[in-house]
Structures are given as structure tokens and as C-alpha cells.
Amino acid sequence: LTPDATLTFDGQQIAGEAVDTVILATGYTYRYPFLDEEGLGLDFGPMRRYVAPLYQHVIHAKHDSLCFMGVPLAVPCPLPLFEAQGFFVASHLSEPFTTETTRLEGVQKEFA
């Protein structure tokens, strides 16, 4: 983006209107006002940049019917990840394959 309102994209010059401000929306934080965060024991870290306790970053360790998809922030190819998480959740909800102990141990390893 140049001062004369020209944008260079994919090697092409694109003319447009002048831009006063560019906002980079990189400060995502997690908030779930529709959930009882304290009652569920959800932890978001000091800057609300992660969600815990999630087994494999998806399944709540203690409440295994509560699943979060699309949580990881730094993912270069998010759509394939979300699709894989969808299959993971569907498989888990149709026939749970972990115990609470296994999930809690997995979460503890993540934060060790």
C-alpha cells in the first residue's frame, strides 16, 4: 500500500481510494459469555489467548460432551484443521474413546 493509494497485490498495481488507517486484527482473545466459564473450570491464561483444559485442544477434559473447534490461533491451513476436528468430535461424540483420567493426563502434559 503506497501513499498515493496504490496497492501492490500479487505483482499487480491496483488503484484505489486513499487509506488513512490499516488495522491488523491479530489480538484475538477467547470469550464465551454464553458458558459458565468458572463453573466449567475454563482457563484462558493471563491474556485469554488459549482455552484449557482441552484434550487435544478440542474436548473439555472433565465435560466430554463440550467440544471446541477452531480454537488454535497459529494455524497456517485452518480449514483442513477444522474439518479434521469435525471428524474427531463426531467420532468422539458417537462413541467416546477416552476416559476423564486420560484426558486430564493429556492436558497436564500440554502444560508441563
C-alpha positions in Angstrom: 0.0 0.0 0.0 1.6 3.3 -1.1 0.9 6.9 -0.1 -0.8 7.5 -3.5 -3.4 4.8 -2.7 -1.9 2.1 -4.9 -2.0 -1.4 -3.7 0.5 -3.9 -5.0 -1.0 -7.4 -4.8 0.3 -10.5 -6.5 2.6 -8.4 -8.7 -0.2 -6.1 -9.9 -0.8 -2.4 -9.2 -4.3 -1.8 -8.1 -5.5 1.8 -7.8 -8.0 2.8 -5.2 -9.0 5.4 -2.6 -6.5 6.7 -0.1 -6.3 4.8 3.2 -5.9 6.6 6.5 -5.5 3.6 8.8 -4.7 -0.1 8.4 -5.8 -2.3 11.3 -4.1 -5.7 11.8 -6.6 -7.8 13.7 -4.1 -10.1 15.5 -5.1 -9.7 19.1 -7.8 -12.4 19.3 -8.9 -13.4 22.8 -11.3 -16.1 23.8 -14.6 -15.3 25.5 -17.6 -17.5 25.8 -20.2 -15.3 27.6 -22.9 -18.0 26.9 -21.0 -20.5 29.0 -20.4 -20.6 32.8 -16.7 -20.3 32.4 -16.0 -20.5 36.1 -18.4 -23.4 36.7 -16.8 -25.3 33.8 -13.3 -24.6 35.1 -12.3 -23.0 31.9 -8.9 -21.2 31.9 -7.9 -18.8 29.2 -4.5 -17.8 30.5 -3.4 -14.3 31.6 -4.2 -12.7 28.2 -7.1 -15.0 27.3 -5.1 -16.5 24.4 -5.7 -20.2 25.0 -8.5 -22.4 26.2 -7.9 -25.1 28.9 -8.5 -27.8 30.0 -9.0 -29.2 26.5 -7.9 -32.6 25.5 -6.2 -32.4 22.1 -7.2 -28.7 22.0 -10.8 -29.8 21.4 -12.6 -31.9 24.1 -13.1 -30.5 27.6 -11.2 -32.8 29.9 -13.9 -33.1 32.5 -17.1 -32.4 30.5 -16.5 -34.6 27.4 -19.7 -33.5 25.6 -18.3 -30.0 25.5 -16.1 -29.6 22.4 -14.4 -26.6 21.0 -13.5 -26.5 17.3 -11.3 -23.8 15.6 -9.5 -22.8 18.8 -5.8 -22.9 17.8 -4.6 -19.4 16.8 -1.5 -20.0 14.7 -2.6 -22.5 12.1 -1.3 -22.0 8.5 -4.1 -24.0 7.0 -7.2 -23.6 9.2 -9.9 -25.1 7.1 -8.3 -28.6 6.8 -7.7 -28.5 10.6 -11.4 -27.6 11.3 -12.5 -30.4 9.0 -10.3 -32.9 10.9 -11.5 -31.5 14.2 -15.1 -32.1 13.0 -14.4 -35.7 12.3 -12.6 -36.0 15.6 -15.5 -34.6 17.5 -18.1 -36.6 15.6 -16.1 -39.8 16.3 -15.7 -38.9 20.0 -19.4 -38.0 20.5 -20.7 -41.1 18.7 -18.5 -43.4 20.8 -16.2 -41.8 23.4 -12.7 -43.3 23.2 -11.1 -41.6 26.2 -11.6 -41.5 29.9 -11.6 -38.4 32.1 -8.3 -39.6 33.5 -6.7 -40.0 30.1 -8.0 -36.5 29.1 -6.7 -34.9 32.2 -3.3 -36.5 31.8 -3.1 -35.3 28.3 -3.9 -31.7 29.3 -1.3 -31.9 32.1 1.4 -33.0 29.6 0.5 -30.0 27.4 1.2 -27.6 30.3 4.2 -29.4 31.7 
